[in-house]
Amino acid sequence: MASRSKALAALCERADACDRDDSLAPLRAEFLFPQGPGGDVAYLCGNSLGLQPRATRAALQGELDDWQRLGVEGHFHARNPWYSYHEPFAAPLGRLLGASPLEVVAMGSLTSTLHALLISFYRPSGRRTKIAMEEAAFPSDRYALASHLRLHGQDPDAAALVLRPRPGEAQLRTEDVLATLRRHGDEVALIMLGAVHYYTGQLHDMKAITAAGHAIGACVGWDLAHAAGNVELQLHDWGVDFAVGCSYKYLNSGPGSVGIAFVHDRHAMAPELPRLAGWWGNDAATRFAMPESFQPAAGAVGWQQSNAPVFAMAPLRVSLELFDRATMPALRRKSLALTGLLAEGLQLLLDAHPGAFEILTPADPAARGAQLSLLLPGRAAGLAAALQAAGVIADLRRPDVIRVAPAPLYCRFADVARALQVVADFLAAEGR
Ligand SMILES: *Cc1c(COP(=O)(O)O)cnc(C)c1O
């Protein structure tokens, strides 16, 4: 292959060696892969929609069978009783997020859960009305935050404290975030950021920003959509007030699957916090006594509104078992190596084709997760098509960005090498 430089060839050989040494490699067999030219695709898109675990079909079938067999009796007599279906999720979700079982629950969807928690945790009063948010936050988060500002009679343009990268830079600097928070100290009611930015792939210093938020007397929430199952989290120890996530990206629970909520245990009962109550958030001991007034259950479950969406949650049960088998520290180690190899290969290509693309993601491995975001003005769609044609699935963010995210549960180092080869061929064909 003409475009295969010696350096890239050596890197591909190293990739094969890494796969042979990878203690997590057997987990790949637990997943089902879309087929492309030459068999399994190289699936580098787990940041958008994770792959289906093999065991998911049987888990769903099991719930359907129990429903067929038991009807309403399944609430108590299903193999995983639906009445208490959410309870066994607490321990593995806690391990995933660095939280106690009391602090986590699978519920709703990401955006609906964000709304439910904003009711409790955005409490403007007096001068303290602002929400600190990212300029380029995910649209759903921006809409949700703006709608809560309006609900409280605030002008979203005036009450949003927008955190922006410096001119010409793609990422927010932690020092700038902290300085802005200090400058606006007594005006900020809430800080709400994406832990890993969906577009740039930047992983924020969650511990430092959470501490800075508390130092100015604000509440701090995180969106974990791109962080859960991707990076190691210590939500409890960092003192995070609340967080939301989804389970269909790195958590492989299928399209539109159930959301995730974290509420720090210092808020576990907090009767003074307003909330959008529903019967599944009521204390389980009195739920079916159907009390006149809401008696919140202790912990994050007290924010649940409806009974568990069993068909959305069965895949998450399967997924959490895989994460428990792998463990987050081991996954993160492999992730750092996989994405490190990708970054190294891309740098080789940039050395050969200066200026051919830009990497928007921080170069510091501690400031990113699995994903690297490539900026190629005017040429991203072309590269995406070339990747697709070669059986490499990455994620085109129109107009100019391709997100490449090797998820360590099922990606091989060889998948990264395969993607690099396609990029090398693409750049060579451009004749740059
Ligand atoms: C994926 C994603 C969402 C999606 O929200 P849903 O309610 O699950 O549709 C929201 N916010 C961020 C930051 C995301 O990355």
The ligand as a MOL file (V3000), in Angstrom:
LIG
                    3D

  0  0  0     0  0            999 V3000
M  V30 BEGIN CTAB
M  V30 COUNTS 15 15 0 0 0
M  V30 BEGIN ATOM
M  V30 1 C -26.8060 12.2740 24.1450 0
M  V30 2 C -27.0400 13.5020 24.9380 0
M  V30 3 C -28.3340 13.8950 25.3210 0
M  V30 4 C -29.5410 13.1330 24.8510 0
M  V30 5 O -30.6600 13.3530 25.6480 0
M  V30 6 P -31.8800 12.3120 25.6600 0
M  V30 7 O -32.8160 12.8790 26.6270 0
M  V30 8 O -31.3220 10.9740 26.0600 0
M  V30 9 O -32.4280 12.2490 24.2760 0
M  V30 10 C -28.4660 15.0210 26.1380 0
M  V30 11 N -27.3900 15.7200 26.5350 0
M  V30 12 C -26.1200 15.3650 26.1730 0
M  V30 13 C -24.9600 16.1590 26.6610 0
M  V30 14 C -25.9290 14.2650 25.3600 0
M  V30 15 O -24.6820 13.9320 24.9790 0
M  V30 END ATOM
M  V30 BEGIN BOND
M  V30 1 1 1 2
M  V30 2 1 2 3
M  V30 3 2 2 14
M  V30 4 1 3 4
M  V30 5 2 3 10
M  V30 6 1 4 5
M  V30 7 1 5 6
M  V30 8 2 6 7
M  V30 9 1 6 8
M  V30 10 1 6 9
M  V30 11 1 10 11
M  V30 12 2 11 12
M  V30 13 1 12 13
M  V30 14 1 12 14
M  V30 15 1 14 15
M  V30 END BOND
M  V30 END CTAB
M  END
